[in-house]
């Protein structure tokens, strides 16, 4: 199973900044198995104030909709195990892979996680070093499924950027135009706030 991961963060330094949103898309071939998106509540509420200029995620949305890191990580592991019991066999993909791998490590530290997804195999989706996702995406034919799912002006967020990366990366160019959403499960929006 291939899983595309994208973190939105409070800054660019994994040792000082926090992951504030995660998006994931699970794939086997052209079949999209699941979509996952969740805000991550920072341990320090002041972090939420500096996120707006980076991500257009408002501090209010983050504080209202965010979940503690330990619950997010537990949920991610549970989602992945539904599709692949042996987590070590899950291959993670990311645009600017090292950045997202380090923020996965940061989430693991915040969650005091037993299993470390950051130690799995990671595949770089950028076609060349420092390739900008927006630029690469703008040069690709936009699949019909993308325009049905998202508006052209949708802001950066974890899930939208996962799909932009799939469309833009040479790794997925053979399947990007024809993804199969017939059995996709949307995971991450169904947990009630009372379960936090």
RAKALIN-V113633 format. One record per run of one state. SS is the DSSP state (alpha for helix, beta for strand, coil for the rest). FROM is the first residue (numbers start at 0). LEN is the number of residues. If there is no record, write none. Layout:
ss: (SS	SS)
from: (FROM	FROM)
len: (LEN	LEN)
This chain:
ss: (coil	beta	coil	beta	coil	beta	coil	alpha	coil	alpha	coil	alpha	coil	beta	alpha	coil	alpha	coil	beta	coil	alpha	coil	alpha	coil	beta	coil	alpha	coil	alpha	coil	alpha	coil	alpha	coil	alpha	coil	beta	coil	beta	coil	alpha	coil)
from: (0	1	9	18	28	30	41	45	49	51	55	58	65	66	68	83	86	89	90	94	96	111	116	119	121	124	132	138	143	149	157	168	169	172	175	178	179	180	184	187	192	195)
len: (1	8	9	10	2	11	4	4	2	4	3	7	1	2	15	3	3	1	4	2	15	5	3	2	3	8	6	5	6	8	11	1	3	3	3	1	1	4	3	5	3	1)
